[in-house]
């Protein structure tokens, strides 16, 4: 019974009193969600730091790459709200949090999960937003003596030659939070001999969206990878909805570090250059799922085997 009470208290008190800041003491609705001066002075909430783990303390480890499907209900806190004009200004989707930090340069972006190639936000803008000229706009350009190829082509602003009213022939397409298909994460499972337990450390996260230039491509594109430890404080300050108690939202850092999501392994480090499951099992979704479960059992079985006497 005591365990149940402790668990319930942990659920209710998880997160910080962020969503209801000043809502009972506000003099106007504009003050909803705004911390008072005393709250800001006493706010020393920080993400729980990772402990040091020496290489000699790691008895065993495996690196895994997983896919978090945002169509699954358990993963909804990472997806919603998708509307940037959402009335609850204190909440944003994980996609908004990551892209805002990427645009401002608050976090370093990488081109792959091994963090070999650093990128800038301008390098990925072409996959997030595109401007095209409609067929009617092409006719206007042809009448003005500007020759363009047949069909709709990506817009080159210089080709408009400042034609009055030409903006109405420009169609803008942009990727939003509602377009995010999944998140891919890279993490490390390791056995810590000092703690005598199997532990997990998240290393990287990547949003996957359709390419705005090829919206019918079902595979989507990896926008950018983020080295997770560098983004922890930002994700700790960004809150997701707590379905059990809306007065105590859960930080994205809490959700990800405590693995409060469902994910599917699509790759584990291997001798074939860390090849993905679909590279050696193709055109068979059922066998790919079974292979993913087999890789998961490798980690589970190691932990079980450690306690066989």
C-alpha positions as CSV (number, residue, x, y, z in Angstrom):
1,X,0.0,0.0,0.0
2,X,2.8,2.4,0.8
3,X,4.4,1.7,-2.5
4,X,1.2,2.7,-4.3
5,X,1.0,5.9,-2.4
6,X,4.6,6.8,-3.2
7,X,4.1,6.0,-6.9
8,X,0.9,8.1,-7.0
9,X,2.8,11.1,-5.3
10,X,5.6,10.8,-7.9
11,X,3.1,10.9,-10.7
12,X,1.1,13.9,-9.3
13,X,4.2,15.9,-8.4
14,X,6.2,15.2,-11.5
15,X,7.2,18.3,-13.4
16,X,6.9,21.8,-12.1
17,X,3.9,24.1,-11.5
18,X,4.3,25.7,-14.9
19,X,0.9,25.5,-16.6
20,X,-0.9,27.1,-13.7
21,X,1.5,29.9,-13.0
22,X,-0.3,32.9,-11.5
23,X,-3.6,31.7,-12.9
24,X,-5.4,32.2,-9.6
25,X,-3.7,35.5,-8.7
26,X,-3.6,37.1,-12.2
27,X,-5.2,40.5,-12.5
28,X,-5.9,39.9,-16.2
29,X,-5.8,37.0,-18.6
30,X,-2.6,38.3,-20.1
31,X,-0.8,37.4,-16.9
32,X,-1.8,33.7,-17.2
33,X,1.3,31.5,-17.4
34,X,3.6,34.3,-16.2
35,X,5.8,33.6,-13.2
36,X,5.9,36.2,-10.5
37,X,9.1,37.8,-9.4
38,X,9.3,35.7,-6.3
39,X,8.8,32.5,-8.4
40,X,11.6,33.5,-10.7
41,X,13.9,34.2,-7.8
42,X,13.2,30.9,-6.2
43,X,13.2,28.9,-9.4
44,X,16.4,26.7,-9.4
45,X,14.9,23.8,-11.3
46,X,17.5,22.2,-13.4
47,X,17.7,18.8,-15.2
48,X,19.2,16.0,-13.1
49,X,22.9,15.8,-14.1
50,X,24.3,12.6,-15.5
51,X,26.8,10.9,-13.3
52,X,30.3,10.2,-14.4
53,X,30.8,6.7,-15.8
54,X,34.4,5.6,-16.3
55,X,35.3,3.4,-19.2
56,X,36.5,0.7,-16.8
57,X,33.1,0.6,-15.2
58,X,31.3,-0.4,-18.4
59,X,31.3,-4.2,-18.5
60,X,29.1,-4.4,-21.6
61,X,27.4,-2.1,-24.1
62,X,25.3,-2.0,-27.3
63,X,24.3,1.1,-29.3
64,X,20.8,1.1,-30.6
65,X,18.8,3.3,-33.0
66,X,15.1,3.5,-32.5
67,X,12.1,5.0,-34.2
68,X,9.3,6.7,-32.2
69,X,6.1,6.6,-34.2
70,X,4.0,9.6,-33.5
71,X,0.8,7.8,-34.6
72,X,0.9,5.8,-31.4
73,X,-1.2,7.2,-28.6
74,X,1.5,6.8,-26.0
75,X,3.7,9.1,-28.0
76,X,1.2,11.9,-28.3
77,X,2.9,14.1,-25.7
78,X,5.8,14.4,-28.1
79,X,3.5,15.4,-31.0
80,X,0.9,17.8,-29.6
81,X,0.0,20.6,-29.7
82,X,0.7,21.0,-33.5
83,X,-0.9,24.5,-33.7
84,X,1.6,27.3,-33.2
85,X,-1.3,29.6,-32.2
86,X,-2.4,27.2,-29.5
87,X,-4.1,29.2,-26.7
88,X,-2.0,27.6,-24.0
89,X,1.1,29.6,-24.7
90,X,3.2,27.7,-22.2
91,X,3.1,24.5,-24.3
92,X,4.6,23.7,-27.6
93,X,5.3,20.4,-29.4
94,X,8.7,18.9,-29.3
95,X,9.1,19.8,-33.0
96,X,8.5,23.5,-32.3
97,X,11.0,23.4,-29.4
98,X,13.7,21.8,-31.5
99,X,13.3,23.9,-34.6
100,X,13.1,27.2,-32.7
101,X,16.4,26.3,-30.9
102,X,17.9,25.3,-34.3
103,X,16.9,28.6,-36.0
104,X,18.3,30.6,-33.1
105,X,21.6,28.7,-33.0
106,X,21.0,27.6,-29.5
107,X,21.9,24.0,-30.3
108,X,24.4,22.5,-32.7
109,X,22.9,20.5,-35.6
110,X,24.5,17.5,-37.2
111,X,23.9,15.7,-40.4
112,X,24.0,12.2,-39.1
113,X,23.7,10.2,-35.9
114,X,27.4,9.9,-35.5
115,X,27.7,13.6,-35.1
116,X,30.5,13.8,-37.7
117,X,29.1,16.7,-39.8
118,X,28.0,19.9,-38.2
119,X,25.2,21.9,-40.0
120,X,23.6,25.2,-39.9
121,X,19.8,25.8,-40.0
122,X,20.1,27.4,-43.5
123,X,21.4,24.0,-44.8
124,X,18.0,22.4,-44.1
125,X,15.6,25.2,-44.9
126,X,15.1,23.9,-48.4
127,X,13.6,20.7,-47.0
128,X,11.2,22.7,-44.7
129,X,9.9,25.4,-46.9
130,X,9.5,25.9,-50.7
131,X,7.9,28.5,-52.9
132,X,6.6,27.5,-56.3
133,X,5.1,29.4,-59.2
134,X,1.6,28.3,-60.2
135,X,0.7,27.6,-63.8
136,X,-1.1,30.9,-64.0
137,X,2.1,32.6,-62.8
138,X,4.1,30.9,-65.5
139,X,1.7,32.3,-68.1
140,X,2.2,35.8,-66.7
141,X,6.0,35.4,-66.9
142,X,5.7,34.2,-70.4
143,X,3.6,37.2,-71.3
144,X,6.3,39.4,-69.8
145,X,9.0,37.7,-71.9
146,X,10.4,35.6,-69.1
147,X,11.0,32.1,-70.4
148,X,10.4,29.3,-67.9
149,X,10.2,25.5,-68.3
150,X,6.8,23.8,-68.5
151,X,5.2,22.8,-65.3
152,X,5.6,24.2,-61.8
153,X,9.1,24.9,-60.8
154,X,10.7,26.1,-57.5
155,X,10.5,29.8,-57.3
156,X,13.6,32.0,-58.0
157,X,12.7,35.4,-56.7
158,X,14.8,37.1,-59.4
159,X,12.6,35.7,-62.2
160,X,9.6,37.8,-61.1
161,X,11.4,41.0,-62.2
162,X,9.2,43.0,-59.7
163,X,6.0,42.3,-61.7
164,X,3.2,44.1,-59.8
165,X,0.8,41.7,-58.1
166,X,2.9,38.6,-58.9
167,X,2.8,37.5,-55.2
168,X,-0.6,36.0,-55.8
169,X,0.9,33.5,-58.2
170,X,3.4,32.3,-55.6
171,X,2.4,29.2,-53.6
172,X,4.3,28.7,-50.4
173,X,4.5,25.2,-48.8
174,X,6.0,24.7,-45.4
175,X,6.6,21.7,-43.1
176,X,4.8,22.1,-39.7
177,X,4.6,20.1,-36.5
178,X,1.6,18.2,-37.8
179,X,3.8,16.8,-40.6
180,X,6.3,15.1,-38.3
181,X,6.2,11.4,-38.9
182,X,8.5,10.1,-36.2
183,X,11.6,10.8,-34.1
184,X,14.7,8.8,-34.4
185,X,16.9,8.4,-31.4
186,X,20.3,6.9,-30.8
187,X,21.1,5.5,-27.3
188,X,23.5,3.4,-25.4
189,X,22.6,0.4,-23.2
190,X,25.4,-0.4,-20.8
191,X,26.1,-2.4,-17.7
192,X,27.6,-0.3,-15.0
193,X,29.7,-2.5,-12.7
194,X,29.8,0.2,-9.9
195,X,26.0,0.4,-9.8
196,X,25.6,-3.3,-10.8
197,X,22.7,-2.5,-13.1
198,X,21.9,-2.1,-16.8
199,X,21.4,1.5,-17.7
200,X,20.4,3.6,-20.7
201,X,21.9,6.9,-22.0
202,X,20.2,8.9,-24.7
203,X,22.8,10.3,-27.1
204,X,20.9,11.9,-30.0
205,X,17.5,12.7,-31.4
206,X,16.3,13.6,-34.9
207,X,12.9,14.7,-36.2
208,X,11.7,13.0,-39.4
209,X,9.4,14.8,-41.8
210,X,8.3,14.7,-45.4
211,X,10.5,16.6,-47.9
212,X,8.5,19.6,-48.9
213,X,9.8,19.2,-52.4
214,X,8.8,15.5,-52.5
215,X,5.7,15.3,-50.3
216,X,4.7,11.9,-51.7
217,X,7.9,10.2,-50.6
218,X,6.8,7.8,-47.8
219,X,10.2,7.5,-46.2
220,X,10.6,11.1,-45.2
221,X,13.9,12.8,-44.4
222,X,16.0,13.2,-41.3
223,X,16.0,17.0,-40.7
224,X,18.9,17.1,-38.3
225,X,20.5,15.3,-35.4
226,X,21.0,16.9,-32.1
227,X,23.5,15.7,-29.5
228,X,21.1,15.1,-26.7
229,X,23.2,16.1,-23.6
230,X,23.7,19.6,-25.1
231,X,19.9,20.1,-25.4
232,X,18.9,18.8,-22.0
233,X,18.4,22.1,-20.2
234,X,16.3,23.5,-23.1
235,X,14.1,20.4,-23.1
236,X,13.8,20.5,-19.4
237,X,12.4,24.0,-19.6
238,X,9.9,22.9,-22.2
239,X,6.8,21.1,-20.9
240,X,4.5,18.4,-22.4
241,X,1.0,17.7,-21.2
242,X,0.5,15.5,-18.2
243,X,-2.7,13.5,-18.8
244,X,-3.0,12.6,-15.1
245,X,-2.5,16.1,-13.7
246,X,-2.5,19.2,-16.0
247,X,-1.1,21.3,-13.1
248,X,2.1,19.4,-13.2
249,X,3.4,19.1,-16.8
250,X,6.2,16.8,-17.6
251,X,9.4,18.1,-19.3
252,X,10.5,16.6,-22.6
253,X,13.8,15.8,-20.9
254,X,11.9,13.7,-18.3
255,X,9.9,11.9,-20.9
256,X,12.9,11.0,-23.0
257,X,15.3,10.1,-20.3
258,X,12.8,7.9,-18.4
259,X,11.7,6.3,-21.8
260,X,8.0,7.2,-21.4
261,X,7.4,6.4,-25.0
262,X,7.2,3.4,-27.3
263,X,9.9,2.9,-29.8
264,X,11.0,0.3,-32.4
265,X,14.7,-0.6,-32.9
266,X,15.6,-0.2,-36.6
267,X,19.4,-0.6,-36.1
268,X,21.9,-2.0,-33.7
269,X,25.7,-1.7,-33.9
270,X,27.0,-4.6,-35.9
271,X,30.0,-5.9,-37.9
272,X,28.4,-4.9,-41.2
273,X,28.9,-1.2,-40.6
274,X,25.8,-0.7,-38.5
275,X,23.5,-1.6,-41.3
276,X,19.8,-1.1,-40.7
277,X,17.3,-3.9,-40.5
278,X,15.6,-3.0,-43.8
279,X,19.0,-3.4,-45.5
280,X,19.2,-7.1,-44.8
281,X,15.4,-7.8,-44.5
282,X,13.6,-6.1,-47.4
283,X,10.0,-6.1,-48.5
284,X,8.8,-8.0,-45.5
285,X,7.4,-5.8,-42.7
286,X,6.5,-8.7,-40.4
287,X,10.0,-10.2,-40.5
288,X,11.4,-6.7,-39.8
289,X,9.3,-6.4,-36.7
290,X,10.4,-9.8,-35.5
291,X,14.0,-8.9,-36.1
292,X,13.5,-5.7,-34.1
293,X,12.1,-7.7,-31.2
294,X,15.1,-10.1,-31.5
295,X,17.5,-7.2,-31.1
296,X,15.6,-6.0,-28.1
297,X,15.9,-9.4,-26.5
298,X,19.7,-9.2,-26.9
299,X,19.7,-6.4,-24.4
300,X,17.1,-8.0,-22.1
301,X,18.8,-11.4,-22.1
302,X,22.1,-9.9,-21.1
303,X,20.6,-8.3,-18.0
304,X,18.8,-11.6,-17.1
305,X,22.0,-13.6,-17.6
306,X,23.9,-11.3,-15.2
307,X,21.7,-12.5,-12.3
308,X,21.8,-16.3,-13.0
309,X,23.7,-18.2,-10.3
